[in-house]
Amino acid sequence: MNLQRDESCSAQGLLVVCALAIEFCVSANLLTWAGVPYMTDGGALPLKIHPGTYVLFAAFLVHCARQGRPSGFFWTVVGQDRWLAVYLIAILTCLCYALLTTGTGNLIVLIDTFLPAGLTAAVLQNASRRELDALRRLLQWGVMLNAILALGEAAAHASLVPLYLNSTEYQAPVEEFRPTALYDHPLTGGVMTMIGLALPPRHVVLRGLYTCVLLGAMLAFGGRVAAAAVAMSWVFLVCFDLGRRVLRRDRRAAHLCVSYLGGVLIGTGCLAAALCAGLGSRLTRHLYWDPSAQVRLAQWNLISELTPSQLVFGTARKDLIALLDPLWLNYGVEVIENFWLLMFASLGAAGFLIFLAGFSSLLCWCWSRTTLHGRVLLVAVILVASTSNSLGRKSTLLVGLVAAISCLSVERTSIWPALRNEARGRLAPGALVGAS
């Protein structure tokens, strides 16, 4: 990482901030409500791309133009990091591959979900401290605003922006109602709220208020896996912090342990009060292995429905939609809710290997540039996204994750090497000589 950053705000940095603001405020439901065929069938290709994606493309072009080498601007931009270069090349290769094998039907997810994440990473890899601070505040305000809207929708049992399935407005039963706020789906809202929890304000009072509102929104969105991931991430970070202090023989470890236990008791009380008030009632009703969870296993029978050609070279979008009929009749599967499975069916084994290499490179890029909290967030988000179709369709989730990881990249922390170094430091020869 380049530690000598320009502290001024660049044009591309401001464009990224504007793009993230658009991503937060303009959802697929809002575009459909406004009459834009963003998620519906028909319409021109430019209308199928999110407005925030256009701004990110503009930010990337401005970033390339500022490199001063127009003939090799792409290599100038991505050559600073091999992982990022592999990711962008892999996504562009998948675009060309899908166009040649299955037509244009499977291109839009790569264009509107995965490519913008790489462009965001390329622009932010040398962002200044001021730009990252502005981006962090934007993420905080965006997540907080959506959390407040979600709590209001949960209390009123009414959506601020109508929820659409294709072009038809969908009205969920009252007992199954979940808010969406300015997101496109409750599960997206749960994951984005989880990302926001990793970026709390620095002021103690504001941090407490911010965390309480976001945790309330997590209950309202009703994502079981997201809620479990937040709990497990917190337990891991607490255990790591206490373990590190014990290895250092920090006398404050006992006091912190008492503080954490007090926080658990207070949090448990607040959680019980929220559940008694009806917040997260859907989450408690489905806190078991229900038919929805069973469908997530049954959907893997899609592979047995593919022809040998489709297994190798991919499935056209219209053919993939047609395959849902036998899945519905035989297994009750209405939609594919796993982005790994959907990308495999869309690209085939040959194209999926390229996609897997590229996506793994993006994860390695994120891992190498962030802190311990960022790495825990990265693992949690990928695990939660793997239980839904959050990344197998047009979504702003991956862009939000890359932006959050970049905001947590000021300090780099290694997990297990830190523990090993501290343990070795206690037994180092120099320490023994000094003790004598």
SEPA-378117 format. One line per 2 residues: their letters; for each residue x, y, z of N, C-alpha, C. Coordinates in steps of 0.1 Angstrom, whole numbers. Last residue first. Layout:
# residues N
a = X,Y,Z,X,Y,Z,X,Y,Z  ...
# end
This chain:
# residues 436
sa = 171,-120,337,181,-125,347,189,-113,353  156,-107,318,150,-111,331,159,-115,341
gv = 174,-105,297,170,-93,304,164,-96,318  175,-132,289,187,-125,295,183,-113,303
la = 148,-135,281,153,-143,292,166,-137,298  147,-118,259,138,-115,271,143,-123,283
gp = 165,-129,242,168,-116,248,159,-113,260  152,-153,235,165,-153,244,168,-140,250
al = 116,-153,239,128,-149,232,141,-149,241  92,-157,250,102,-168,252,115,-165,244
rg = 76,-135,244,77,-139,258,89,-149,260  77,-136,216,84,-125,223,86,-128,238
ra = 61,-157,209,75,-159,208,83,-148,216  36,-145,213,40,-156,221,55,-159,221
en = 37,-124,195,36,-121,209,40,-132,218  39,-139,171,50,-130,175,49,-126,189
rl = 14,-152,171,26,-160,172,38,-151,176  -4,-131,170,-4,-140,181,9,-147,183
ap = 3,-121,145,4,-112,157,4,-121,169  -2,-142,127,12,-138,130,13,-129,142
wi = -31,-142,128,-23,-153,135,-8,-149,137  -36,-115,116,-43,-121,128,-34,-131,135
st = -23,-83,109,-23,-97,106,-28,-105,119  -33,-52,98,-31,-61,109,-32,-75,105
re = -28,-20,87,-29,-34,83,-25,-42,94  -47,10,85,-37,2,92,-39,-13,88
vs = -64,18,65,-54,27,69,-43,20,77  -85,3,55,-72,0,50,-61,9,55
lc = -112,7,57,-105,0,68,-91,-3,65  -120,17,33,-120,26,45,-113,20,57
si = -118,-6,18,-109,5,15,-108,14,27  -140,-20,27,-127,-26,30,-116,-15,27
aa = -161,-3,18,-158,-5,32,-145,-10,35  -158,-7,-10,-156,7,-4,-153,6,11
vl = -163,-34,-12,-150,-29,-16,-147,-15,-10  -190,-34,-3,-180,-41,4,-166,-36,1
gv = -203,-18,-23,-203,-14,-9,-192,-21,-1  -199,-35,-45,-193,-22,-45,-192,-16,-31
ll = -214,-57,-37,-200,-59,-39,-193,-45,-39  -241,-46,-37,-235,-51,-25,-220,-52,-26
ts = -257,-38,-57,-246,-28,-53,-238,-33,-41  -267,-60,-84,-266,-56,-70,-255,-46,-67
kr = -281,-82,-105,-277,-68,-104,-278,-64,-89  -272,-115,-92,-280,-106,-100,-275,-92,-99
gl = -256,-129,-75,-259,-135,-88,-269,-127,-97  -253,-117,-51,-243,-114,-61,-245,-120,-74
sn = -275,-127,-37,-272,-113,-36,-262,-108,-47  -289,-150,-33,-285,-147,-47,-281,-132,-48
st = -275,-167,-5,-286,-160,-12,-281,-157,-26  -253,-177,8,-266,-183,11,-278,-177,4
sa = -232,-161,1,-232,-174,-5,-245,-182,-2  -235,-139,17,-238,-137,3,-239,-151,-4
vl = -224,-149,41,-238,-145,40,-243,-145,25  -197,-153,33,-205,-164,38,-220,-161,37
iv = -190,-127,25,-190,-137,15,-198,-149,20  -193,-114,50,-201,-110,39,-202,-121,28
av = -173,-127,66,-187,-127,70,-196,-124,58  -149,-121,53,-153,-135,54,-168,-136,57
ll = -150,-92,57,-149,-99,43,-154,-113,44  -150,-89,84,-161,-85,76,-161,-91,63
vr = -124,-99,90,-136,-106,96,-148,-102,88  -110,-80,76,-109,-94,72,-121,-102,77
gh = -116,-56,90,-120,-57,76,-119,-72,71  -105,-62,115,-119,-60,114,-124,-62,100
lt = -78,-63,107,-84,-75,113,-99,-74,111  -76,-43,76,-73,-46,90,-80,-59,94
tr = -65,-46,42,-74,-42,53,-69,-47,66  -52,-57,20,-52,-42,22,-60,-37,34
sw = -55,-84,16,-41,-78,18,-41,-64,21  -82,-87,12,-76,-93,24,-62,-86,27
cw = -86,-76,-13,-93,-70,-1,-86,-75,12  -71,-93,-29,-68,-79,-28,-74,-72,-16
cl = -85,-117,-24,-71,-116,-20,-67,-101,-19  -109,-110,-37,-109,-113,-22,-95,-112,-17
ls = -99,-108,-63,-105,-96,-56,-105,-98,-41  -92,-135,-67,-81,-124,-67,-87,-112,-61
sf = -116,-148,-67,-106,-151,-56,-96,-140,-55  -126,-137,-91,-132,-134,-78,-123,-137,-66
ga = -108,-150,-110,-109,-135,-108,-115,-131,-95  -112,-177,-106,-99,-171,-104,-99,-156,-102
lf = -140,-178,-111,-135,-181,-98,-121,-176,-95  -140,-171,-139,-147,-162,-129,-141,-165,-115
il = -126,-193,-149,-121,-180,-151,-127,-170,-140  -144,-213,-141,-130,-214,-136,-123,-200,-138
fg = -166,-206,-156,-167,-205,-142,-153,-205,-136  -160,-213,-182,-161,-199,-179,-161,-197,-164
aa = -160,-241,-179,-149,-234,-185,-149,-219,-181  -186,-248,-169,-173,-251,-161,-161,-243,-166
gl = -209,-220,-173,-203,-233,-176,-190,-235,-169  -221,-195,-169,-208,-195,-176,-203,-209,-180
sa = -245,-202,-156,-245,-192,-167,-233,-193,-175  -239,-221,-137,-249,-225,-147,-248,-215,-159
fm = -221,-206,-121,-217,-218,-128,-226,-222,-139  -238,-186,-112,-226,-182,-121,-221,-194,-128
ll = -255,-201,-97,-260,-193,-108,-249,-190,-118  -238,-211,-77,-245,-220,-86,-250,-213,-98
wf = -230,-187,-65,-220,-196,-70,-227,-205,-80  -254,-176,-56,-248,-169,-67,-237,-178,-73
ne = -284,-190,-49,-270,-191,-46,-262,-186,-58  -311,-193,-55,-307,-184,-44,-293,-187,-40
iv = -333,-195,-82,-319,-199,-77,-314,-189,-67  -367,-201,-75,-357,-192,-80,-344,-198,-74
ev = -384,-222,-68,-389,-211,-76,-379,-203,-83  -386,-255,-61,-376,-244,-62,-381,-234,-72
gy = -399,-279,-57,-405,-267,-51,-395,-255,-52  -390,-302,-70,-384,-298,-57,-390,-286,-51
nl = -406,-306,-93,-400,-317,-86,-395,-314,-72  -416,-281,-102,-425,-293,-101,-419,-304,-92
wl = -393,-265,-101,-405,-261,-93,-414,-274,-91  -376,-278,-119,-372,-276,-105,-384,-273,-96
pd = -391,-275,-143,-389,-288,-137,-385,-288,-122  -389,-245,-144,-401,-252,-143,-400,-267,-138
ll = -362,-237,-146,-369,-235,-133,-382,-243,-132  -355,-239,-172,-351,-250,-163,-357,-249,-149
ai = -362,-214,-183,-370,-226,-186,-367,-238,-177  -340,-199,-174,-354,-196,-169,-363,-208,-171
ld = -321,-210,-190,-319,-211,-176,-333,-209,-169  -329,-203,-215,-329,-217,-212,-328,-219,-197
kr = -325,-175,-213,-339,-180,-216,-340,-195,-213  -297,-174,-209,-307,-169,-199,-321,-175,-201
at = -278,-203,-217,-284,-190,-221,-295,-187,-211  -252,-217,-199,-266,-218,-203,-271,-204,-206
gf = -219,-232,-206,-228,-223,-200,-242,-224,-206  -201,-251,-214,-200,-238,-220,-210,-228,-215
vl = -205,-274,-198,-191,-270,-202,-191,-255,-206  -232,-277,-193,-223,-279,-182,-209,-273,-185
qs = -243,-275,-219,-245,-264,-209,-236,-265,-197  -234,-299,-229,-229,-287,-235,-231,-275,-226
pt = -248,-318,-213,-233,-317,-213,-228,-304,-219  -276,-299,-197,-270,-308,-207,-255,-308,-207
le = -289,-298,-164,-281,-292,-175,-276,-303,-185  -300,-311,-143,-309,-307,-154,-301,-301,-166
si = -281,-313,-123,-285,-325,-130,-295,-323,-142  -280,-287,-114,-269,-292,-122,-273,-305,-129
ln = -303,-283,-99,-302,-277,-112,-291,-283,-121  -300,-293,-75,-305,-303,-85,-305,-296,-99
wq = -296,-272,-58,-285,-277,-65,-288,-289,-74  -321,-266,-46,-317,-259,-59,-305,-264,-66
al = -322,-279,-22,-328,-286,-34,-324,-279,-47  -310,-261,-5,-303,-273,-8,-309,-280,-21
rv = -329,-241,-4,-315,-237,-7,-306,-250,-10  -352,-254,5,-351,-251,-9,-337,-247,-13
qa = -346,-255,32,-346,-267,25,-345,-265,10  -351,-229,39,-338,-234,40,-336,-247,32
sp = -379,-228,35,-370,-219,28,-356,-224,28  -389,-247,53,-389,-250,39,-380,-241,31
dw = -364,-244,81,-378,-243,75,-377,-247,60  -348,-249,108,-346,-253,94,-360,-255,88
yl = -353,-217,125,-351,-231,125,-350,-235,110  -366,-192,129,-353,-195,135,-351,-210,136
hr = -388,-180,120,-381,-188,110,-367,-192,116  -398,-164,141,-407,-175,136,-399,-184,126
tl = -377,-146,144,-379,-156,155,-388,-167,150  -380,-131,121,-368,-138,123,-369,-149,134
rs = -405,-119,124,-403,-129,114,-391,-137,116  -400,-102,145,-409,-113,148,-408,-124,137
gl = -385,-79,146,-378,-92,143,-387,-104,145  -403,-64,171,-393,-62,161,-385,-75,159
ga = -421,-68,192,-425,-73,178,-415,-70,168  -413,-64,217,-421,-53,211,-425,-56,196
cl = -399,-86,223,-412,-85,229,-420,-74,223  -376,-79,208,-384,-90,204,-398,-90,210
aa = -366,-58,224,-370,-55,210,-379,-67,204  -361,-71,248,-371,-60,248,-376,-58,233
al = -341,-88,240,-354,-94,245,-365,-83,245  -321,-69,234,-327,-78,223,-340,-84,228
cg = -317,-57,258,-322,-49,247,-328,-58,236  -306,-80,272,-318,-73,276,-325,-65,266
tg = -283,-84,256,-294,-95,257,-307,-89,262  -269,-61,261,-274,-64,248,-284,-74,248
il = -264,-64,288,-272,-53,284,-277,-55,270  -248,-87,287,-260,-87,295,-269,-76,291
vg = -227,-79,271,-235,-90,267,-248,-90,274  -216,-58,287,-222,-55,274,-231,-66,268
gl = -206,-74,308,-217,-64,310,-224,-60,297  -187,-88,294,-198,-95,300,-210,-86,303
ys = -170,-67,288,-176,-74,277,-188,-82,282  -162,-59,313,-169,-50,305,-176,-57,294
vc = -148,-82,322,-160,-78,329,-168,-68,320  -127,-80,303,-136,-92,303,-149,-89,310
lh = -115,-57,310,-122,-57,297,-131,-69,297  -104,-65,335,-114,-54,334,-122,-54,321
aa = -86,-84,326,-97,-88,334,-108,-77,334  -69,-68,310,-77,-79,304,-88,-83,312
rr = -52,-50,322,-66,-46,319,-74,-57,313  -27,-61,323,-36,-61,335,-50,-57,333
dr = -14,-81,299,-20,-68,301,-29,-69,313  2,-101,288,1,-99,303,-4,-85,306
rl = 1,-106,262,9,-94,266,10,-92,281  -17,-127,263,-3,-129,259,6,-118,262
vr = -40,-111,270,-34,-121,279,-20,-125,276  -43,-96,247,-40,-90,259,-34,-99,270
rg = -50,-117,229,-39,-108,226,-34,-101,239  -74,-126,240,-63,-135,239,-50,-127,237
ld = -91,-103,238,-87,-108,251,-75,-117,250  -92,-102,209,-87,-90,217,-82,-95,231
fc = -103,-127,203,-90,-123,198,-84,-112,206  -128,-124,216,-119,-135,220,-104,-132,215
vl = -139,-103,200,-137,-102,215,-127,-112,220  -139,-114,175,-131,-102,177,-128,-100,192
fv = -157,-136,179,-143,-138,174,-134,-126,178  -180,-123,186,-174,-132,196,-160,-134,192
ws = -186,-108,162,-183,-101,175,-176,-110,185  -190,-129,145,-179,-120,142,-175,-112,155
ma = -213,-141,155,-200,-148,155,-188,-139,153  -232,-119,151,-229,-125,165,-215,-132,165
va = -231,-117,123,-227,-105,132,-224,-110,146  -240,-142,116,-226,-138,112,-222,-126,120
aa = -266,-142,125,-257,-151,131,-242,-147,128  -276,-122,108,-277,-119,122,-267,-129,129
av = -273,-134,83,-266,-122,86,-265,-119,101  -290,-156,85,-275,-159,84,-267,-146,87
rg = -315,-143,88,-310,-152,98,-295,-154,97  -327,-112,83,-318,-121,77,-312,-130,88
gf = -346,-92,90,-349,-106,92,-340,-116,85  -349,-65,92,-346,-71,79,-348,-86,79
al = -351,-62,120,-362,-59,111,-361,-65,98  -326,-68,130,-337,-77,134,-349,-74,124
ma = -311,-48,118,-308,-61,114,-320,-71,118  -323,-26,131,-326,-28,116,-322,-42,112
gl = -311,-29,156,-325,-30,154,-329,-32,140  -284,-25,148,-288,-38,153,-303,-40,152
lv = -286,2,142,-283,-8,131,-286,-22,136  -292,14,167,-301,15,155,-299,5,145
ct = -269,6,181,-282,2,186,-292,3,174  -248,19,167,-248,4,168,-262,-1,172
yl = -255,46,172,-254,41,158,-255,25,158  -252,48,199,-265,51,193,-265,44,179
gr = -225,42,202,-235,34,209,-249,36,202  -213,62,187,-211,48,183,-221,39,190
lv = -220,85,201,-225,83,187,-224,68,183  -205,80,224,-219,81,224,-226,79,211
vh = -178,80,213,-184,68,221,-199,69,221  -168,87,180,-173,92,193,-181,81,200
rp = -164,73,156,-153,73,166,-158,78,180  -190,52,142,-183,65,144,-173,64,156
pl = -182,20,126,-189,28,136,-182,42,137  -181,-1,105,-176,13,103,-183,22,113
al = -194,-25,108,-179,-25,109,-173,-11,107  -220,-19,104,-216,-22,118,-201,-22,119
gi = -221,-18,76,-221,-6,84,-217,-7,98  -223,-45,70,-211,-38,66,-210,-25,74
mt = -248,-50,81,-236,-57,87,-224,-50,83  -263,-35,63,-262,-31,77,-251,-38,84
mv = -258,-51,40,-253,-38,40,-253,-32,55  -273,-74,48,-258,-75,46,-252,-61,46
gg = -299,-64,51,-292,-71,62,-277,-71,60  -305,-55,25,-304,-46,36,-297,-51,48
tl = -304,-79,11,-294,-69,8,-293,-59,20  -327,-90,23,-314,-96,25,-303,-87,22
ph = -348,-72,13,-344,-73,28,-331,-79,31  -338,-54,-16,-343,-66,-10,-340,-66,5
dy = -329,-30,-24,-338,-37,-34,-344,-49,-28  -331,-1,-2,-324,-13,-8,-334,-20,-17
la = -343,18,13,-339,21,0,-330,11,-7  -364,-5,30,-358,8,30,-355,12,16
tp = -376,-30,33,-365,-29,23,-358,-16,24  -390,-50,60,-387,-37,53,-376,-39,43
rf = -413,-77,57,-399,-73,60,-396,-60,53  -441,-96,66,-435,-83,61,-421,-81,66
ee = -455,-118,74,-442,-120,67,-436,-108,62  -478,-108,84,-470,-116,93,-456,-119,87
vp = -489,-96,61,-485,-88,73,-476,-95,82  -476,-107,30,-485,-108,41,-480,-101,53
aq = -464,-83,5,-461,-94,14,-472,-95,25  -470,-74,-26,-475,-71,-12,-473,-83,-4
ye = -453,-62,-54,-455,-73,-45,-459,-69,-31  -460,-52,-87,-458,-48,-73,-462,-59,-64
ts = -443,-64,-115,-455,-64,-107,-452,-61,-92  -421,-67,-130,-428,-54,-132,-441,-53,-123
nl = -403,-85,-109,-403,-81,-123,-410,-68,-124  -416,-76,-81,-412,-88,-87,-414,-87,-102
yl = -410,-48,-60,-415,-53,-73,-409,-67,-75  -422,-27,-34,-413,-39,-38,-419,-45,-50
pv = -423,8,-31,-429,-5,-34,-419,-15,-38  -407,25,-5,-407,23,-19,-413,9,-22
ls = -416,20,21,-415,34,16,-415,34,1  -440,-4,30,-428,-1,24,-428,13,19
ah = -454,-11,62,-456,-6,49,-443,-2,43  -455,-14,90,-458,-26,81,-462,-21,67
aa = -447,5,107,-459,8,100,-464,-4,91  -424,-7,118,-434,-2,127,-448,0,120
ae = -409,-11,95,-413,-23,103,-424,-19,113  -405,15,86,-414,6,78,-418,-6,86
gl = -389,24,106,-402,30,104,-411,21,96  -367,7,103,-374,6,115,-388,13,114
al = -359,16,77,-363,2,79,-371,0,92  -351,42,82,-363,39,74,-368,25,75
ia = -329,36,98,-340,44,104,-353,41,96  -313,23,79,-317,16,91,-329,23,98
nl = -309,43,60,-316,31,56,-321,23,69  -293,60,76,-305,64,70,-314,53,67
mv = -271,43,81,-279,48,92,-292,52,87  -260,39,56,-265,27,63,-274,32,75
gw = -253,66,50,-262,58,41,-268,46,49  -236,74,71,-249,80,69,-258,72,61
ql = -215,55,66,-222,56,79,-235,62,77  -208,61,40,-212,48,43,-220,48,56
lr = -199,88,44,-210,85,35,-216,71,38  -177,84,61,-189,91,66,-201,89,57
rl = -161,70,43,-165,63,55,-177,70,61  -156,90,24,-163,78,20,-168,70,32
ad = -141,108,39,-154,112,33,-163,100,29  -119,92,45,-128,97,56,-141,101,50
le = -109,88,19,-114,77,26,-123,81,38  -102,115,13,-112,108,5,-118,96,12
rr = -83,119,33,-95,127,32,-106,121,24  -63,101,25,-70,100,38,-83,107,38
sa = -66,92,-10,-61,100,1,-69,97,14  -63,61,-28,-71,73,-23,-64,79,-11
nq = -52,41,-42,-43,51,-38,-51,63,-33  -74,25,-46,-62,18,-41,-52,29,-37
lv = -98,35,-57,-95,37,-43,-82,32,-38  -98,27,-84,-98,42,-80,-93,44,-66
aa = -99,-1,-81,-88,6,-89,-86,21,-85  -122,-5,-67,-110,-9,-61,-98,-2,-68
tl = -141,4,-87,-140,11,-74,-127,8,-67  -136,-15,-106,-133,-1,-109,-132,7,-96
ga = -145,-38,-93,-131,-37,-97,-127,-23,-100  -172,-32,-90,-164,-34,-78,-149,-33,-81
pl = -181,-31,-117,-180,-18,-109,-172,-20,-96  -180,-59,-124,-170,-49,-130,-170,-36,-122
ft = -201,-70,-109,-187,-74,-106,-177,-64,-112  -226,-57,-116,-223,-61,-102,-208,-63,-100
di = -229,-50,-143,-235,-41,-133,-232,-45,-118  -215,-69,-158,-213,-55,-161,-217,-46,-149
lv = -224,-93,-148,-210,-90,-148,-207,-76,-150  -251,-90,-154,-247,-92,-140,-232,-89,-139
il = -253,-88,-182,-256,-76,-174,-251,-78,-159  -248,-111,-196,-237,-101,-195,-240,-91,-184
ng = -266,-131,-202,-258,-132,-190,-248,-122,-188  -276,-123,-228,-285,-125,-216,-278,-125,-203
tg = -261,-123,-251,-261,-111,-242,-269,-113,-229  -246,-156,-256,-253,-144,-260,-252,-133,-249
tt = -232,-178,-249,-246,-178,-245,-253,-165,-249  -206,-175,-262,-212,-188,-259,-227,-188,-257
ll = -198,-148,-265,-196,-158,-276,-204,-171,-274  -205,-136,-241,-210,-131,-253,-209,-141,-264
ay = -189,-151,-223,-203,-152,-222,-210,-147,-235  -163,-142,-231,-167,-156,-232,-182,-158,-232
cl = -164,-114,-225,-162,-119,-239,-167,-133,-241  -168,-117,-197,-177,-109,-206,-176,-114,-220
ct = -145,-130,-190,-158,-137,-188,-169,-130,-196  -126,-110,-195,-126,-123,-202,-139,-130,-201
li = -134,-92,-176,-135,-88,-190,-134,-101,-199  -128,-107,-153,-141,-102,-155,-143,-99,-170
ai = -100,-110,-156,-108,-122,-156,-123,-118,-159  -90,-84,-155,-88,-92,-167,-98,-104,-168
ly = -97,-78,-128,-103,-70,-140,-102,-78,-153  -82,-98,-114,-96,-97,-113,-103,-89,-125
va = -55,-92,-121,-61,-105,-125,-76,-104,-124  -53,-66,-110,-52,-68,-124,-58,-81,-129
lw = -56,-72,-83,-66,-64,-89,-65,-65,-105  -32,-87,-79,-45,-93,-76,-56,-85,-83
rd = -12,-69,-85,-14,-80,-94,-28,-86,-92  -11,-34,-86,-15,-46,-77,-19,-57,-87
qg = -3,-16,-104,2,-14,-91,-2,-26,-82  -15,-21,-128,-2,-27,-126,3,-25,-112
vv = -38,-7,-132,-40,-20,-125,-26,-26,-122  -28,17,-144,-38,17,-132,-37,4,-125
tw = -11,10,-164,-6,19,-154,-15,19,-141  -27,-6,-179,-16,-13,-172,-11,-4,-161
ff = -44,14,-189,-49,3,-182,-39,-4,-173  -27,32,-203,-33,36,-191,-39,25,-183
gs = -9,33,-224,-9,22,-215,-16,24,-202  -14,57,-237,-12,45,-245,-13,33,-236
pr = -15,77,-217,-27,73,-223,-26,60,-231  -2,85,-190,3,75,-200,-9,70,-207
gq = -12,99,-169,-2,106,-177,3,97,-188  -31,94,-150,-19,87,-149,-8,92,-158
ra = -55,107,-154,-45,114,-145,-32,106,-144  -70,89,-169,-64,101,-175,-54,108,-167
ch = -77,71,-149,-68,67,-159,-62,79,-166  -95,87,-134,-83,81,-128,-73,77,-138
vl = -114,91,-154,-107,102,-148,-94,98,-142  -123,64,-156,-117,71,-167,-109,83,-163
fa = -133,60,-130,-122,52,-135,-115,58,-147  -154,78,-129,-143,79,-120,-131,72,-125
af = -171,67,-150,-165,81,-151,-153,83,-142  -178,43,-137,-170,43,-150,-163,56,-152
lv = -192,54,-116,-180,47,-114,-171,45,-126  -214,64,-130,-205,74,-123,-192,67,-120
yt = -225,41,-140,-220,50,-149,-211,60,-143  -233,29,-116,-223,23,-124,-217,32,-134
gp = -254,45,-107,-241,46,-100,-230,39,-108  -275,37,-125,-268,51,-126,-255,52,-119
hi = -272,4,-137,-275,13,-126,-268,26,-128  -284,-7,-168,-272,-5,-160,-276,6,-150
kl = -305,-8,-185,-303,-20,-176,-292,-18,-167  -304,13,-202,-314,14,-191,-313,2,-181
pl = -287,4,-222,-282,14,-213,-291,16,-201  -304,-15,-236,-293,-20,-227,-288,-9,-217
ag = -339,-8,-236,-326,-7,-241,-315,-11,-231  -367,-31,-230,-359,-18,-228,-345,-19,-234
gd = -374,-63,-214,-375,-52,-225,-367,-40,-221  -383,-70,-181,-380,-74,-194,-382,-63,-204
tm = -370,-51,-152,-380,-58,-160,-376,-62,-174  -350,-37,-140,-351,-51,-136,-362,-58,-145
yp = -352,-12,-154,-339,-17,-149,-340,-32,-146  -370,5,-170,-370,-10,-171,-357,-16,-166
vg = -384,30,-151,-372,26,-158,-372,11,-158  -405,39,-136,-408,36,-150,-396,32,-158
aw = -402,43,-109,-401,55,-118,-403,52,-133  -403,17,-100,-414,26,-97,-414,38,-105
tl = -378,9,-109,-389,3,-115,-402,12,-112  -362,25,-93,-361,27,-107,-373,21,-114
ln = -369,15,-68,-372,29,-71,-371,31,-86  -360,-11,-70,-374,-9,-68,-378,6,-72
as = -332,-7,-72,-339,-13,-83,-354,-11,-82  -325,25,-57,-326,11,-57,-333,6,-70
vc = -307,51,-48,-315,47,-59,-314,32,-60  -291,54,-25,-304,61,-26,-313,56,-37
fe = -267,40,-27,-275,39,-15,-290,44,-17  -258,47,-52,-260,33,-50,-269,32,-37
ia = -254,75,-48,-264,70,-58,-268,56,-55  -232,73,-31,-245,80,-26,-256,76,-35
la = -214,61,-47,-219,54,-36,-231,60,-30  -210,82,-65,-215,70,-70,-221,61,-59
cv = -198,102,-49,-212,104,-55,-218,91,-60  -174,89,-43,-184,92,-32,-198,95,-38
vl = -164,88,-69,-167,75,-62,-176,78,-50  -160,115,-74,-170,108,-82,-173,94,-75
lg = -141,121,-55,-154,127,-54,-164,120,-62  -120,107,-67,-124,104,-54,-138,109,-51
qa = -116,120,-91,-121,106,-92,-126,102,-78  -107,144,-82,-119,144,-90,-125,130,-90
sc = -94,143,-48,-93,143,-63,-106,142,-69  -86,160,-20,-97,152,-26,-96,154,-41
se = -54,157,-5,-64,165,-11,-74,155,-17  -33,142,5,-44,144,14,-55,152,8
dr = -17,116,-12,-21,130,-13,-33,132,-5  2,93,8,-10,97,-1,-12,112,-1
ql = 22,71,14,24,86,12,13,90,2  17,45,14,14,52,26,16,67,24
nm = 5,22,-7,12,35,-8,8,43,4  8,-12,0,0,0,0,9,12,0
# end
